[in-house]
Amino acid sequence: MPNENIIELHGSIDLVDIPEFDAAPVRVLVAVTHPGIIPRSEWLASCVQQYSGAPIPYQLHLDKHTFEAGEALELEAILIAGWGEGSEKARVTLPLALDHAATRVEQNITFAGSEPGGQRMAAPDFKQITGSVLAANIEDLSGHQLFTDLYEVRLNDDGQKVFNQISENVYQMRDLNAPFSLYYDQQVLENDGVRHDLSFMLQAPSGNFVAGRNLRNIDLETLEAGMQVELRNARF
């Protein structure tokens, strides 16, 4: 049953005349914020996805308790390649206003570069993980963010775990029983010597994680849509 307090903002991200970047990983960040320079802890919703060059689907959850109906918001998308200084390659910012009567809103995004035919486009190969989380025994969810992450985990030559974030989805969660969704591009996944972990973390305004769950060594091929995850308090 859909959550009446949630608006699903979804769409497709197109890359037009965008060059192929040498640095890796290549990923796209999409965020909904209030206008201006806003700390990440106050973003209304965001997602980060590695991509292989295909048109990229995205979906964000926005809780109606976190913004006024018709309020001026910003939808921002950033292409990122590699890490650190110079990793931001392109940025698009769009005005956004959402009616609280809406439950699902489509907004497509286009990155337009200056290198004709620069990005080698691959056939789309995305899958989506969906479900709901239950956070028991949290008295006040004001300012809490739900982080959902898909990681590839492998061992390096020293036997240490190395985590590669494939996809992340974050939003301001205000209901104890709330939805989650996560897109991932199958073309960026490794085939050998890795496992996949699905992580859920609930972060308080203090920055501390107060509940969570880590599903280790999941089989992405058999993962069912509409899964239910109960978060565990304190230690996870």
C-alpha positions in Angstrom: 0.0 0.0 0.0 1.5 3.4 -1.0 2.6 5.7 1.8 0.3 8.8 1.5 3.0 11.1 2.9 5.5 10.2 0.1 6.0 11.7 -3.3 8.0 9.6 -5.8 10.1 11.9 -8.0 11.4 9.9 -10.9 12.7 10.3 -14.4 15.5 9.5 -16.9 18.9 11.2 -17.1 20.2 11.6 -20.7 23.7 12.3 -21.7 24.1 14.3 -24.9 27.6 15.0 -26.4 29.2 14.1 -23.1 32.9 12.9 -23.4 34.0 9.5 -22.1 35.9 10.2 -18.8 39.2 8.6 -18.0 38.8 8.7 -14.2 36.7 6.1 -12.5 34.3 5.4 -11.0 31.8 7.4 -13.1 28.6 8.2 -11.3 25.7 10.6 -11.3 24.4 12.4 -8.2 20.8 13.7 -8.1 19.5 15.7 -5.2 16.4 17.8 -4.1 17.2 20.6 -1.8 16.0 24.0 -0.6 17.6 26.8 -2.7 21.1 27.9 -1.7 24.1 26.1 -0.2 22.5 23.4 2.0 24.4 20.9 4.2 24.0 17.4 3.0 22.3 16.5 6.2 19.4 18.8 5.2 18.9 17.6 1.7 15.4 16.4 1.2 16.4 13.4 -1.0 19.4 12.2 -3.1 20.8 9.3 -5.0 24.2 8.4 -6.4 24.6 5.7 -9.0 27.5 4.4 -11.0 26.6 4.1 -14.6 28.0 2.6 -17.8 26.9 5.3 -20.2 23.3 4.3 -20.7 20.4 6.6 -20.1 20.0 6.5 -16.3 16.7 6.1 -14.5 16.4 7.6 -11.0 13.8 7.7 -8.3 13.7 9.8 -5.1 11.3 9.7 -2.2 10.2 13.0 -0.7 8.2 13.1 2.6 5.6 15.8 2.5 6.4 16.7 6.1 9.8 18.1 5.0 8.6 20.9 2.7 5.6 23.1 2.0 3.3 22.5 -0.9 4.4 24.5 -3.8 7.6 25.6 -2.1 10.5 26.6 -4.3 12.9 23.7 -4.4 15.9 22.8 -6.5 16.6 19.6 -8.4 20.3 19.2 -9.0 22.2 16.6 -11.0 26.0 16.3 -11.1 28.3 14.0 -13.2 31.3 12.8 -11.2 34.3 10.9 -12.4 37.0 9.8 -10.0 37.6 11.4 -6.6 38.8 14.7 -5.2 39.5 18.0 -6.9 38.3 18.1 -10.5 36.0 15.1 -10.2 32.9 17.2 -10.9 32.4 17.1 -14.7 29.0 18.6 -15.3 26.1 20.1 -13.4 22.4 20.8 -14.1 20.1 22.7 -11.8 16.3 22.8 -12.3 13.6 24.7 -10.3 11.1 22.3 -8.7 7.8 22.8 -7.0 5.7 19.9 -5.7 2.0 19.8 -4.9 1.2 17.7 -1.8 -1.7 16.2 -3.7 0.8 14.5 -6.0 2.0 10.9 -5.4 4.3 10.4 -8.4 6.0 13.1 -10.4 8.2 12.7 -13.5 11.1 15.0 -14.2 13.6 14.1 -16.9 17.2 15.6 -16.8 19.5 16.2 -19.7 23.3 16.8 -19.6 24.3 18.6 -22.8 28.1 18.7 -23.5 30.2 20.1 -26.3 31.8 17.0 -27.8 29.5 15.6 -30.5 29.2 11.8 -30.1 31.6 11.9 -27.2 29.9 9.5 -24.9 29.7 5.9 -26.1 26.1 4.9 -25.1 25.5 1.4 -24.0 22.1 -0.4 -23.9 20.3 0.3 -20.7 20.7 -2.6 -18.2 19.2 -1.2 -14.9 17.4 -3.1 -12.2 15.6 -1.7 -9.2 15.4 -2.9 -5.6 12.3 -1.8 -3.8 10.6 -2.4 -0.4 9.9 -0.9 3.0 11.8 -0.4 6.2 10.5 -0.6 9.7 12.2 1.5 12.4 10.8 0.5 15.8 11.4 2.4 19.1 12.4 5.7 17.6 10.3 8.3 19.4 11.0 11.3 17.1 12.1 11.0 13.5 12.6 14.8 13.0 15.8 15.4 11.0 16.5 11.6 10.4 17.8 10.4 7.1 17.5 6.9 5.7 20.5 5.7 3.8 20.2 2.7 1.5 23.4 1.5 -0.2 24.5 -1.3 -2.5 28.1 -2.3 -2.2 30.5 -4.7 -4.0 32.9 -6.2 -1.4 36.1 -7.9 -2.3 39.4 -8.8 -0.5 42.6 -7.0 -1.5 46.0 -8.6 -1.6 46.4 -8.1 2.1 43.1 -9.8 2.9 41.4 -6.5 3.8 37.8 -5.8 2.7 37.4 -3.1 0.0 33.9 -1.6 -0.5 32.8 -0.3 -3.8 29.6 1.8 -3.6 27.5 0.9 -6.6 24.4 2.9 -5.7 23.0 4.9 -2.8 19.6 6.4 -2.1 19.0 8.8 0.8 15.9 10.8 2.0 14.4 12.5 5.1 12.4 9.7 6.7 9.5 10.7 8.9 7.4 7.5 9.3 8.4 4.4 11.2 7.3 2.3 8.3 8.6 3.9 5.1 9.5 2.9 1.5 12.9 2.6 -0.1 14.1 2.1 -3.6 17.5 1.7 -5.3 18.5 1.6 -9.0 21.7 -0.1 -10.0 23.4 -0.6 -13.4 24.2 -4.3 -14.0 26.9 -3.3 -16.5 29.2 -1.9 -13.8 29.1 -5.0 -11.6 32.1 -7.3 -11.3 31.5 -10.9 -12.1 34.2 -12.7 -10.1 35.7 -12.5 -6.6 33.1 -10.2 -5.1 30.0 -10.3 -2.9 27.2 -7.8 -2.7 25.9 -6.2 0.5 22.7 -4.2 0.9 23.0 -1.7 3.8 20.3 0.3 5.5 21.2 3.1 8.0 19.1 5.6 9.9 21.1 8.8 10.8 19.9 11.2 13.5 20.5 15.0 13.2 23.5 14.6 15.5 25.2 12.6 12.7 25.0 9.3 14.7 23.5 6.2 13.2 20.7 5.1 15.5 19.4 2.1 13.7 20.3 0.0 10.7 20.6 -3.4 9.0 23.3 -4.9 6.8 22.2 -7.8 4.4 25.5 -9.5 3.5 26.3 -11.6 0.4 22.9 -11.1 -1.2 22.0 -12.7 -4.5 20.9 -9.9 -6.8 19.4 -12.3 -9.3 16.9 -13.6 -6.7 16.2 -10.5 -4.7 12.5 -10.0 -4.6 10.7 -6.6 -5.2 8.8 -5.3 -2.2 11.1 -6.7 0.4 10.6 -5.7 4.0 13.5 -4.8 6.3 13.3 -4.3 10.0 16.0 -1.9 11.3 17.8 -2.8 14.5 18.5 -0.2 17.1 21.9 0.8 18.5 24.2 -2.0 17.2 24.0 -3.4 13.7 
